[in-house]
């Protein structure tokens, strides 16, 4: 059994700290938007190929939506997409990819009836100006009697026009 304990912090930051946290939140947004563009491009390509009568065996290979697959795809492209990737924590990029993986799974489950409630729309790109900047950091696992325990912290910046 795993125990996950989460904390949410609204921070009162100095200007320098705010820049650092916003860089991490921006990295999450960049990874989310880049991976969403990749998913949409593959979906659109497969739809176009199908409309031309291309057989299923010859369609562009699908892109897996799991967090692990998105992370692997991101890691192959990050040097080109975000040459500044080493200046922020890898957890920042993981935050954006995790949010996208969950959103895609919720959308797929909603379409197939596996998800109760209202229909969930296809994930959208995150805007710098319309999205509340946030990033999540997870501490390493530590052994416990009933499994492992992890602590997640979500940092949000609110109250600035930035």
Secondary structure, DSSP 8 states (H G I E B T S, - for coil): --EEEEEEEE----HHHHHHHHHHHHHHHHHHHHHHHHHHHHHHHHHHHHHTT--GGGS------SHHHHHHHHHHHHHHH-TTGGGS-HHHHHHHHHHHHHHHHHHHHHHHT-S-SS---------TTTS--EEEEE---EEETTEEEEEEEEEE--S---
